[in-house]
Amino acid sequence: MGGISLGKLLVVAVVIALLFGTKRLRSLGDDLGHAIKGFKNSLNSEDKDNTTALTHEDHSQKS
């Protein structure tokens, strides 16, 4: 009743590769990478927008 060993992970990886094929897995990996990159970029741009909005509010309140 142990955890997941390296052998078990290897068997699962081989079964997944046989089911989906390496080309499809590669394209799924690329798609996932692009999705994660887009998510990070949107979070960073949202943070920059919030910071810019706050600085504009600070300047308008001082005037």
PQR file of N, CA, C, O and H, with PARSE charges and radii, in Angstrom:
ATOM      1  N   MET A   1       0.832  -1.191   0.000 -0.4000 1.5000
ATOM      2  CA  MET A   1       0.000   0.000   0.000 -0.0000 2.0000
ATOM      3  C   MET A   1       0.872   1.249   0.000  0.5500 1.7000
ATOM      4  O   MET A   1       0.574   2.224   0.690 -0.5500 1.4000
ATOM      5  N   GLY A   2       1.939   1.214  -0.768 -0.4000 1.5000
ATOM      6  CA  GLY A   2       2.829   2.356  -0.836 -0.0000 2.0000
ATOM      7  C   GLY A   2       2.332   3.391  -1.821  0.5500 1.7000
ATOM      8  O   GLY A   2       1.231   3.292  -2.363 -0.5500 1.4000
ATOM      9  H   GLY A   2       2.181   0.422  -1.328  0.4000 1.0000
ATOM     10  N   GLY A   3       3.173   4.384  -2.036 -0.4000 1.5000
ATOM     11  CA  GLY A   3       2.854   5.451  -2.968 -0.0000 2.0000
ATOM     12  C   GLY A   3       3.090   5.025  -4.408  0.5500 1.7000
ATOM     13  O   GLY A   3       3.190   3.838  -4.717 -0.5500 1.4000
ATOM     14  H   GLY A   3       4.067   4.464  -1.596  0.4000 1.0000
ATOM     15  N   ILE A   4       3.174   5.992  -5.255 -0.4000 1.5000
ATOM     16  CA  ILE A   4       3.407   5.741  -6.672 -0.0000 2.0000
ATOM     17  C   ILE A   4       4.912   5.644  -6.892  0.5500 1.7000
ATOM     18  O   ILE A   4       5.657   6.581  -6.606 -0.5500 1.4000
ATOM     19  H   ILE A   4       3.093   6.957  -5.004  0.4000 1.0000
ATOM     20  N   SER A   5       5.343   4.500  -7.403 -0.4000 1.5000
ATOM     21  CA  SER A   5       6.770   4.300  -7.636 -0.0000 2.0000
ATOM     22  C   SER A   5       7.125   4.689  -9.071  0.5500 1.7000
ATOM     23  O   SER A   5       6.248   4.936  -9.898 -0.5500 1.4000
ATOM     24  H   SER A   5       4.738   3.739  -7.636  0.4000 1.0000
ATOM     25  N   LEU A   6       8.403   4.736  -9.341 -0.4000 1.5000
ATOM     26  CA  LEU A   6       8.884   5.077 -10.674 -0.0000 2.0000
ATOM     27  C   LEU A   6       8.422   4.047 -11.702  0.5500 1.7000
ATOM     28  O   LEU A   6       8.091   4.405 -12.833 -0.5500 1.4000
ATOM     29  H   LEU A   6       9.116   4.534  -8.670  0.4000 1.0000
ATOM     30  N   GLY A   7       8.398   2.797 -11.323 -0.4000 1.5000
ATOM     31  CA  GLY A   7       7.943   1.740 -12.229 -0.0000 2.0000
ATOM     32  C   GLY A   7       6.487   1.904 -12.630  0.5500 1.7000
ATOM     33  O   GLY A   7       6.127   1.713 -13.791 -0.5500 1.4000
ATOM     34  H   GLY A   7       8.666   2.507 -10.404  0.4000 1.0000
ATOM     35  N   LYS A   8       5.655   2.259 -11.665 -0.4000 1.5000
ATOM     36  CA  LYS A   8       4.237   2.476 -11.947 -0.0000 2.0000
ATOM     37  C   LYS A   8       4.041   3.663 -12.879  0.5500 1.7000
ATOM     38  O   LYS A   8       3.229   3.606 -13.803 -0.5500 1.4000
ATOM     39  H   LYS A   8       5.947   2.415 -10.721  0.4000 1.0000
ATOM     40  N   LEU A   9       4.783   4.735 -12.638 -0.4000 1.5000
ATOM     41  CA  LEU A   9       4.691   5.903 -13.508 -0.0000 2.0000
ATOM     42  C   LEU A   9       5.135   5.575 -14.929  0.5500 1.7000
ATOM     43  O   LEU A   9       4.547   6.057 -15.898 -0.5500 1.4000
ATOM     44  H   LEU A   9       5.443   4.782 -11.888  0.4000 1.0000
ATOM     45  N   LEU A  10       6.174   4.755 -15.046 -0.4000 1.5000
ATOM     46  CA  LEU A  10       6.664   4.360 -16.359 -0.0000 2.0000
ATOM     47  C   LEU A  10       5.618   3.538 -17.104  0.5500 1.7000
ATOM     48  O   LEU A  10       5.419   3.738 -18.302 -0.5500 1.4000
ATOM     49  H   LEU A  10       6.651   4.364 -14.259  0.4000 1.0000
ATOM     50  N   VAL A  11       4.953   2.626 -16.422 -0.4000 1.5000
ATOM     51  CA  VAL A  11       3.903   1.817 -17.046 -0.0000 2.0000
ATOM     52  C   VAL A  11       2.752   2.710 -17.513  0.5500 1.7000
ATOM     53  O   VAL A  11       2.238   2.534 -18.618 -0.5500 1.4000
ATOM     54  H   VAL A  11       5.115   2.463 -15.449  0.4000 1.0000
ATOM     55  N   VAL A  12       2.355   3.651 -16.689 -0.4000 1.5000
ATOM     56  CA  VAL A  12       1.274   4.573 -17.056 -0.0000 2.0000
ATOM     57  C   VAL A  12       1.678   5.404 -18.269  0.5500 1.7000
ATOM     58  O   VAL A  12       0.865   5.610 -19.171 -0.5500 1.4000
ATOM     59  H   VAL A  12       2.773   3.794 -15.791  0.4000 1.0000
ATOM     60  N   ALA A  13       2.913   5.883 -18.308 -0.4000 1.5000
ATOM     61  CA  ALA A  13       3.389   6.680 -19.436 -0.0000 2.0000
ATOM     62  C   ALA A  13       3.386   5.867 -20.722  0.5500 1.7000
ATOM     63  O   ALA A  13       3.013   6.383 -21.775 -0.5500 1.4000
ATOM     64  H   ALA A  13       3.573   5.716 -17.576  0.4000 1.0000
ATOM     65  N   VAL A  14       3.792   4.616 -20.655 -0.4000 1.5000
ATOM     66  CA  VAL A  14       3.805   3.753 -21.847 -0.0000 2.0000
ATOM     67  C   VAL A  14       2.385   3.507 -22.331  0.5500 1.7000
ATOM     68  O   VAL A  14       2.131   3.555 -23.535 -0.5500 1.4000
ATOM     69  H   VAL A  14       4.095   4.197 -19.799  0.4000 1.0000
ATOM     70  N   VAL A  15       1.461   3.247 -21.427 -0.4000 1.5000
ATOM     71  CA  VAL A  15       0.070   3.005 -21.817 -0.0000 2.0000
ATOM     72  C   VAL A  15      -0.533   4.247 -22.460  0.5500 1.7000
ATOM     73  O   VAL A  15      -1.237   4.141 -23.465 -0.5500 1.4000
ATOM     74  H   VAL A  15       1.668   3.208 -20.449  0.4000 1.0000
ATOM     75  N   ILE A  16      -0.273   5.405 -21.904 -0.4000 1.5000
ATOM     76  CA  ILE A  16      -0.784   6.655 -22.480 -0.0000 2.0000
ATOM     77  C   ILE A  16      -0.191   6.885 -23.861  0.5500 1.7000
ATOM     78  O   ILE A  16      -0.900   7.292 -24.781 -0.5500 1.4000
ATOM     79  H   ILE A  16       0.298   5.491 -21.087  0.4000 1.0000
ATOM     80  N   ALA A  17       1.105   6.628 -24.015 -0.4000 1.5000
ATOM     81  CA  ALA A  17       1.749   6.792 -25.321 -0.0000 2.0000
ATOM     82  C   ALA A  17       1.153   5.832 -26.349  0.5500 1.7000
ATOM     83  O   ALA A  17       0.987   6.201 -27.512 -0.5500 1.4000
ATOM     84  H   ALA A  17       1.681   6.297 -23.267  0.4000 1.0000
ATOM     85  N   LEU A  18       0.833   4.620 -25.938 -0.4000 1.5000
ATOM     86  CA  LEU A  18       0.222   3.661 -26.863 -0.0000 2.0000
ATOM     87  C   LEU A  18      -1.204   4.062 -27.228  0.5500 1.7000
ATOM     88  O   LEU A  18      -1.626   3.869 -28.368 -0.5500 1.4000
ATOM     89  H   LEU A  18       0.967   4.321 -24.994  0.4000 1.0000
ATOM     90  N   LEU A  19      -1.937   4.609 -26.291 -0.4000 1.5000
ATOM     91  CA  LEU A  19      -3.319   5.001 -26.559 -0.0000 2.0000
ATOM     92  C   LEU A  19      -3.416   6.211 -27.476  0.5500 1.7000
ATOM     93  O   LEU A  19      -4.211   6.218 -28.417 -0.5500 1.4000
ATOM     94  H   LEU A  19      -1.594   4.767 -25.365  0.4000 1.0000
ATOM     95  N   PHE A  20      -2.616   7.229 -27.207 -0.4000 1.5000
ATOM     96  CA  PHE A  20      -2.747   8.482 -27.932 -0.0000 2.0000
ATOM     97  C   PHE A  20      -1.735   8.660 -29.062  0.5500 1.7000
ATOM     98  O   PHE A  20      -1.989   9.419 -29.997 -0.5500 1.4000
ATOM     99  H   PHE A  20      -1.971   7.223 -26.443  0.4000 1.0000
ATOM    100  N   GLY A  21      -0.618   7.989 -28.993 -0.4000 1.5000
ATOM    101  CA  GLY A  21       0.419   8.182 -29.993 -0.0000 2.0000
ATOM    102  C   GLY A  21       1.298   9.357 -29.639  0.5500 1.7000
ATOM    103  O   GLY A  21       0.861  10.302 -28.983 -0.5500 1.4000
ATOM    104  H   GLY A  21      -0.412   7.372 -28.233  0.4000 1.0000
ATOM    105  N   THR A  22       2.544   9.292 -30.081 -0.4000 1.5000
ATOM    106  CA  THR A  22       3.494  10.331 -29.684 -0.0000 2.0000
ATOM    107  C   THR A  22       3.219  11.667 -30.361  0.5500 1.7000
ATOM    108  O   THR A  22       3.441  12.715 -29.755 -0.5500 1.4000
ATOM    109  H   THR A  22       2.899   8.525 -30.614  0.4000 1.0000
ATOM    110  N   LYS A  23       2.740  11.655 -31.605 -0.4000 1.5000
ATOM    111  CA  LYS A  23       2.468  12.932 -32.284 -0.0000 2.0000
ATOM    112  C   LYS A  23       1.346  13.689 -31.596  0.5500 1.7000
ATOM    113  O   LYS A  23       1.427  14.903 -31.409 -0.5500 1.4000
ATOM    114  H   LYS A  23       2.560  10.803 -32.097  0.4000 1.0000
ATOM    115  N   ARG A  24       0.305  12.973 -31.224 -0.4000 1.5000
ATOM    116  CA  ARG A  24      -0.816  13.636 -30.564 -0.0000 2.0000
ATOM    117  C   ARG A  24      -0.409  14.130 -29.182  0.5500 1.7000
ATOM    118  O   ARG A  24      -0.818  15.214 -28.764 -0.5500 1.4000
ATOM    119  H   ARG A  24       0.239  11.986 -31.375  0.4000 1.0000
ATOM    120  N   LEU A  25       0.390  13.348 -28.473 -0.4000 1.5000
ATOM    121  CA  LEU A  25       0.858  13.794 -27.154 -0.0000 2.0000
ATOM    122  C   LEU A  25       1.731  15.035 -27.277  0.5500 1.7000
ATOM    123  O   LEU A  25       1.657  15.938 -26.444 -0.5500 1.4000
ATOM    124  H   LEU A  25       0.722  12.468 -28.812  0.4000 1.0000
ATOM    125  N   ARG A  26       2.562  15.078 -28.324 -0.4000 1.5000
ATOM    126  CA  ARG A  26       3.412  16.250 -28.531 -0.0000 2.0000
ATOM    127  C   ARG A  26       2.556  17.488 -28.812  0.5500 1.7000
ATOM    128  O   ARG A  26       2.832  18.568 -28.289 -0.5500 1.4000
ATOM    129  H   ARG A  26       2.622  14.344 -29.001  0.4000 1.0000
ATOM    130  N   SER A  27       1.524  17.330 -29.633 -0.4000 1.5000
ATOM    131  CA  SER A  27       0.674  18.477 -29.933 -0.0000 2.0000
ATOM    132  C   SER A  27      -0.134  18.899 -28.706  0.5500 1.7000
ATOM    133  O   SER A  27      -0.372  20.088 -28.495 -0.5500 1.4000
ATOM    134  H   SER A  27       1.299  16.452 -30.057  0.4000 1.0000
ATOM    135  N   LEU A  28      -0.553  17.928 -27.901 -0.4000 1.5000
ATOM    136  CA  LEU A  28      -1.249  18.280 -26.660 -0.0000 2.0000
ATOM    137  C   LEU A  28      -0.325  19.025 -25.712  0.5500 1.7000
ATOM    138  O   LEU A  28      -0.749  19.971 -25.048 -0.5500 1.4000
ATOM    139  H   LEU A  28      -0.360  16.962 -28.073  0.4000 1.0000
ATOM    140  N   GLY A  29       0.928  18.609 -25.643 -0.4000 1.5000
ATOM    141  CA  GLY A  29       1.906  19.304 -24.806 -0.0000 2.0000
ATOM    142  C   GLY A  29       2.145  20.720 -25.278  0.5500 1.7000
ATOM    143  O   GLY A  29       2.230  21.644 -24.469 -0.5500 1.4000
ATOM    144  H   GLY A  29       1.272  17.841 -26.182  0.4000 1.0000
ATOM    145  N   ASP A  30       2.254  20.898 -26.599 -0.4000 1.5000
ATOM    146  CA  ASP A  30       2.433  22.243 -27.155 -0.0000 2.0000
ATOM    147  C   ASP A  30       1.228  23.125 -26.834  0.5500 1.7000
ATOM    148  O   ASP A  30       1.383  24.273 -26.419 -0.5500 1.4000
ATOM    149  H   ASP A  30       2.185  20.148 -27.256  0.4000 1.0000
ATOM    150  N   ASP A  31       0.027  22.581 -27.030 -0.4000 1.5000
ATOM    151  CA  ASP A  31      -1.186  23.345 -26.743 -0.0000 2.0000
ATOM    152  C   ASP A  31      -1.266  23.726 -25.274  0.5500 1.7000
ATOM    153  O   ASP A  31      -1.647  24.847 -24.937 -0.5500 1.4000
ATOM    154  H   ASP A  31      -0.100  21.648 -27.367  0.4000 1.0000
ATOM    155  N   LEU A  32      -0.910  22.800 -24.408 -0.4000 1.5000
ATOM    156  CA  LEU A  32      -0.933  23.081 -22.972 -0.0000 2.0000
ATOM    157  C   LEU A  32       0.091  24.159 -22.614  0.5500 1.7000
ATOM    158  O   LEU A  32      -0.187  25.044 -21.805 -0.5500 1.4000
ATOM    159  H   LEU A  32      -0.601  21.889 -24.682  0.4000 1.0000
ATOM    160  N   GLY A  33       1.265  24.078 -23.218 -0.4000 1.5000
ATOM    161  CA  GLY A  33       2.296  25.089 -22.978 -0.0000 2.0000
ATOM    162  C   GLY A  33       1.859  26.471 -23.417  0.5500 1.7000
ATOM    163  O   GLY A  33       2.089  27.453 -22.712 -0.5500 1.4000
ATOM    164  H   GLY A  33       1.491  23.359 -23.875  0.4000 1.0000
ATOM    165  N   HIS A  34       1.223  26.550 -24.594 -0.4000 1.5000
ATOM    166  CA  HIS A  34       0.733  27.844 -25.081 -0.0000 2.0000
ATOM    167  C   HIS A  34      -0.382  28.380 -24.185  0.5500 1.7000
ATOM    168  O   HIS A  34      -0.464  29.585 -23.945 -0.5500 1.4000
ATOM    169  H   HIS A  34       1.036  25.752 -25.166  0.4000 1.0000
ATOM    170  N   ALA A  35      -1.236  27.488 -23.693 -0.4000 1.5000
ATOM    171  CA  ALA A  35      -2.322  27.922 -22.809 -0.0000 2.0000
ATOM    172  C   ALA A  35      -1.766  28.466 -21.502  0.5500 1.7000
ATOM    173  O   ALA A  35      -2.239  29.488 -21.004 -0.5500 1.4000
ATOM    174  H   ALA A  35      -1.169  26.509 -23.888  0.4000 1.0000
ATOM    175  N   ILE A  36      -0.776  27.800 -20.947 -0.4000 1.5000
ATOM    176  CA  ILE A  36      -0.174  28.259 -19.693 -0.0000 2.0000
ATOM    177  C   ILE A  36       0.536  29.591 -19.898  0.5500 1.7000
ATOM    178  O   ILE A  36       0.448  30.485 -19.056 -0.5500 1.4000
ATOM    179  H   ILE A  36      -0.392  26.969 -21.351  0.4000 1.0000
ATOM    180  N   LYS A  37       1.238  29.718 -21.020 -0.4000 1.5000
ATOM    181  CA  LYS A  37       1.942  30.968 -21.324 -0.0000 2.0000
ATOM    182  C   LYS A  37       0.945  32.121 -21.475  0.5500 1.7000
ATOM    183  O   LYS A  37       1.182  33.216 -20.966 -0.5500 1.4000
ATOM    184  H   LYS A  37       1.309  28.992 -21.703  0.4000 1.0000
ATOM    185  N   GLY A  38      -0.163  31.878 -22.171 -0.4000 1.5000
ATOM    186  CA  GLY A  38      -1.189  32.905 -22.332 -0.0000 2.0000
ATOM    187  C   GLY A  38      -1.809  33.291 -21.002  0.5500 1.7000
ATOM    188  O   GLY A  38      -2.089  34.465 -20.756 -0.5500 1.4000
ATOM    189  H   GLY A  38      -0.355  30.989 -22.585  0.4000 1.0000
ATOM    190  N   PHE A  39      -2.025  32.294 -20.136 -0.4000 1.5000
ATOM    191  CA  PHE A  39      -2.591  32.566 -18.814 -0.0000 2.0000
ATOM    192  C   PHE A  39      -1.646  33.431 -18.002  0.5500 1.7000
ATOM    193  O   PHE A  39      -2.079  34.394 -17.368 -0.5500 1.4000
ATOM    194  H   PHE A  39      -1.798  31.340 -20.336  0.4000 1.0000
ATOM    195  N   LYS A  40      -0.359  33.103 -18.011 -0.4000 1.5000
ATOM    196  CA  LYS A  40       0.616  33.898 -17.268 -0.0000 2.0000
ATOM    197  C   LYS A  40       0.702  35.316 -17.815  0.5500 1.7000
ATOM    198  O   LYS A  40       0.784  36.278 -17.051 -0.5500 1.4000
ATOM    199  H   LYS A  40      -0.007  32.321 -18.526  0.4000 1.0000
ATOM    200  N   ASN A  41       0.684  35.445 -19.150 -0.4000 1.5000
ATOM    201  CA  ASN A  41       0.749  36.777 -19.755 -0.0000 2.0000
ATOM    202  C   ASN A  41      -0.473  37.611 -19.376  0.5500 1.7000
ATOM    203  O   ASN A  41      -0.354  38.807 -19.108 -0.5500 1.4000
ATOM    204  H   ASN A  41       0.617  34.663 -19.771  0.4000 1.0000
ATOM    205  N   SER A  42      -1.646  36.979 -19.354 -0.4000 1.5000
ATOM    206  CA  SER A  42      -2.850  37.731 -18.997 -0.0000 2.0000
ATOM    207  C   SER A  42      -2.802  38.161 -17.536  0.5500 1.7000
ATOM    208  O   SER A  42      -3.252  39.257 -17.199 -0.5500 1.4000
ATOM    209  H   SER A  42      -1.742  36.008 -19.571  0.4000 1.0000
ATOM    210  N   LEU A  43      -2.262  37.310 -16.664 -0.4000 1.5000
ATOM    211  CA  LEU A  43      -2.135  37.701 -15.261 -0.0000 2.0000
ATOM    212  C   LEU A  43      -1.160  38.858 -15.111  0.5500 1.7000
ATOM    213  O   LEU A  43      -1.420  39.798 -14.358 -0.5500 1.4000
ATOM    214  H   LEU A  43      -1.897  36.421 -16.938  0.4000 1.0000
ATOM    215  N   ASN A  44      -0.037  38.796 -15.824 -0.4000 1.5000
ATOM    216  CA  ASN A  44       0.951  39.877 -15.740 -0.0000 2.0000
ATOM    217  C   ASN A  44       0.400  41.177 -16.303  0.5500 1.7000
ATOM    218  O   ASN A  44       0.624  42.238 -15.721 -0.5500 1.4000
ATOM    219  H   ASN A  44       0.174  38.034 -16.435  0.4000 1.0000
ATOM    220  N   SER A  45      -0.317  41.121 -17.424 -0.4000 1.5000
ATOM    221  CA  SER A  45      -0.861  42.347 -18.006 -0.0000 2.0000
ATOM    222  C   SER A  45      -1.967  42.912 -17.130  0.5500 1.7000
ATOM    223  O   SER A  45      -2.131  44.129 -17.042 -0.5500 1.4000
ATOM    224  H   SER A  45      -0.499  40.259 -17.897  0.4000 1.0000
ATOM    225  N   GLU A  46      -2.730  42.031 -16.477 -0.4000 1.5000
ATOM    226  CA  GLU A  46      -3.775  42.492 -15.572 -0.0000 2.0000
ATOM    227  C   GLU A  46      -3.157  43.193 -14.371  0.5500 1.7000
ATOM    228  O   GLU A  46      -3.667  44.218 -13.920 -0.5500 1.4000
ATOM    229  H   GLU A  46      -2.597  41.043 -16.548  0.4000 1.0000
ATOM    230  N   ASP A  47      -2.064  42.650 -13.853 -0.4000 1.5000
ATOM    231  CA  ASP A  47      -1.378  43.295 -12.734 -0.0000 2.0000
ATOM    232  C   ASP A  47      -0.845  44.659 -13.150  0.5500 1.7000
ATOM    233  O   ASP A  47      -0.937  45.621 -12.388 -0.5500 1.4000
ATOM    234  H   ASP A  47      -1.649  41.818 -14.220  0.4000 1.0000
ATOM    235  N   LYS A  48      -0.287  44.746 -14.354 -0.4000 1.5000
ATOM    236  CA  LYS A  48       0.231  46.028 -14.839 -0.0000 2.0000
ATOM    237  C   LYS A  48      -0.900  47.032 -15.020  0.5500 1.7000
ATOM    238  O   LYS A  48      -0.744  48.211 -14.702 -0.5500 1.4000
ATOM    239  H   LYS A  48      -0.212  43.965 -14.973  0.4000 1.0000
ATOM    240  N   ASP A  49      -2.053  46.562 -15.535 -0.4000 1.5000
ATOM    241  CA  ASP A  49      -3.202  47.450 -15.711 -0.0000 2.0000
ATOM    242  C   ASP A  49      -3.693  47.966 -14.370  0.5500 1.7000
ATOM    243  O   ASP A  49      -4.022  49.145 -14.238 -0.5500 1.4000
ATOM    244  H   ASP A  49      -2.180  45.604 -15.793  0.4000 1.0000
ATOM    245  N   ASN A  50      -3.745  47.091 -13.374 -0.4000 1.5000
ATOM    246  CA  ASN A  50      -4.186  47.511 -12.044 -0.0000 2.0000
ATOM    247  C   ASN A  50      -3.217  48.511 -11.443  0.5500 1.7000
ATOM    248  O   ASN A  50      -3.646  49.481 -10.818 -0.5500 1.4000
ATOM    249  H   ASN A  50      -3.479  46.133 -13.482  0.4000 1.0000
ATOM    250  N   THR A  51      -1.925  48.298 -11.617 -0.4000 1.5000
ATOM    251  CA  THR A  51      -0.916  49.217 -11.096 -0.0000 2.0000
ATOM    252  C   THR A  51      -1.027  50.562 -11.793  0.5500 1.7000
ATOM    253  O   THR A  51      -0.939  51.606 -11.146 -0.5500 1.4000
ATOM    254  H   THR A  51      -1.577  47.510 -12.125  0.4000 1.0000
ATOM    255  N   THR A  52      -1.221  50.548 -13.102 -0.4000 1.5000
ATOM    256  CA  THR A  52      -1.359  51.789 -13.862 -0.0000 2.0000
ATOM    257  C   THR A  52      -2.611  52.528 -13.427  0.5500 1.7000
ATOM    258  O   THR A  52      -2.584  53.748 -13.265 -0.5500 1.4000
ATOM    259  H   THR A  52      -1.293  49.700 -13.627  0.4000 1.0000
ATOM    260  N   ALA A  53      -3.701  51.810 -13.238 -0.4000 1.5000
ATOM    261  CA  ALA A  53      -4.945  52.445 -12.805 -0.0000 2.0000
ATOM    262  C   ALA A  53      -4.775  53.066 -11.427  0.5500 1.7000
ATOM    263  O   ALA A  53      -5.282  54.160 -11.182 -0.5500 1.4000
ATOM    264  H   ALA A  53      -3.722  50.819 -13.370  0.4000 1.0000
ATOM    265  N   LEU A  54      -4.082  52.402 -10.537 -0.4000 1.5000
ATOM    266  CA  LEU A  54      -3.873  52.941  -9.200 -0.0000 2.0000
ATOM    267  C   LEU A  54      -3.017  54.196  -9.237  0.5500 1.7000
ATOM    268  O   LEU A  54      -3.300  55.150  -8.512 -0.5500 1.4000
ATOM    269  H   LEU A  54      -3.670  51.513 -10.737  0.4000 1.0000
ATOM    270  N   THR A  55      -1.985  54.220 -10.054 -0.4000 1.5000
ATOM    271  CA  THR A  55      -1.142  55.414 -10.125 -0.0000 2.0000
ATOM    272  C   THR A  55      -1.909  56.574 -10.745  0.5500 1.7000
ATOM    273  O   THR A  55      -1.712  57.722 -10.346 -0.5500 1.4000
ATOM    274  H   THR A  55      -1.755  53.446 -10.643  0.4000 1.0000
ATOM    275  N   HIS A  56      -2.776  56.297 -11.710 -0.4000 1.5000
ATOM    276  CA  HIS A  56      -3.591  57.374 -12.289 -0.0000 2.0000
ATOM    277  C   HIS A  56      -4.576  57.920 -11.269  0.5500 1.7000
ATOM    278  O   HIS A  56      -4.821  59.126 -11.230 -0.5500 1.4000
ATOM    279  H   HIS A  56      -2.936  55.365 -12.034  0.4000 1.0000
ATOM    280  N   GLU A  57      -5.144  57.049 -10.444 -0.4000 1.5000
ATOM    281  CA  GLU A  57      -6.060  57.503  -9.404 -0.0000 2.0000
ATOM    282  C   GLU A  57      -5.321  58.353  -8.373  0.5500 1.7000
ATOM    283  O   GLU A  57      -5.858  59.350  -7.891 -0.5500 1.4000
ATOM    284  H   GLU A  57      -4.944  56.070 -10.476  0.4000 1.0000
ATOM    285  N   ASP A  58      -4.093  57.965  -8.035 -0.4000 1.5000
ATOM    286  CA  ASP A  58      -3.305  58.729  -7.063 -0.0000 2.0000
ATOM    287  C   ASP A  58      -3.028  60.128  -7.594  0.5500 1.7000
ATOM    288  O   ASP A  58      -3.130  61.111  -6.860 -0.5500 1.4000
ATOM    289  H   ASP A  58      -3.657  57.155  -8.427  0.4000 1.0000
ATOM    290  N   HIS A  59      -2.674  60.215  -8.882 -0.4000 1.5000
ATOM    291  CA  HIS A  59      -2.379  61.526  -9.468 -0.0000 2.0000
ATOM    292  C   HIS A  59      -3.627  62.391  -9.554  0.5500 1.7000
ATOM    293  O   HIS A  59      -3.553  63.601  -9.336 -0.5500 1.4000
ATOM    294  H   HIS A  59      -2.591  59.417  -9.479  0.4000 1.0000
ATOM    295  N   SER A  60      -4.751  61.803  -9.863 -0.4000 1.5000
ATOM    296  CA  SER A  60      -5.983  62.597  -9.996 -0.0000 2.0000
ATOM    297  C   SER A  60      -6.476  63.076  -8.627  0.5500 1.7000
ATOM    298  O   SER A  60      -7.098  64.134  -8.537 -0.5500 1.4000
ATOM    299  H   SER A  60      -4.811  60.821 -10.039  0.4000 1.0000
ATOM    300  N   GLN A  61      -6.212  62.323  -7.572 -0.4000 1.5000
ATOM    301  CA  GLN A  61      -6.636  62.725  -6.247 -0.0000 2.0000
ATOM    302  C   GLN A  61      -5.752  63.849  -5.691  0.5500 1.7000
ATOM    303  O   GLN A  61      -6.210  64.658  -4.884 -0.5500 1.4000
ATOM    304  H   GLN A  61      -5.706  61.463  -7.644  0.4000 1.0000
ATOM    305  N   LYS A  62      -4.492  63.897  -6.123 -0.4000 1.5000
ATOM    306  CA  LYS A  62      -3.568  64.931  -5.639 -0.0000 2.0000
ATOM    307  C   LYS A  62      -3.846  66.271  -6.286  0.5500 1.7000
ATOM    308  O   LYS A  62      -3.531  67.312  -5.708 -0.5500 1.4000
ATOM    309  H   LYS A  62      -4.121  63.240  -6.779  0.4000 1.0000
ATOM    310  N   SER A  63      -4.431  66.268  -7.474 -0.4000 1.5000
ATOM    311  CA  SER A  63      -4.670  67.524  -8.206 -0.0000 2.0000
ATOM    312  C   SER A  63      -5.814  68.321  -7.642  0.5500 1.7000
ATOM    313  O   SER A  63      -6.129  69.395  -8.153 -0.5500 1.4000
ATOM    314  H   SER A  63      -4.688  65.423  -7.943  0.4000 1.0000
TER
END
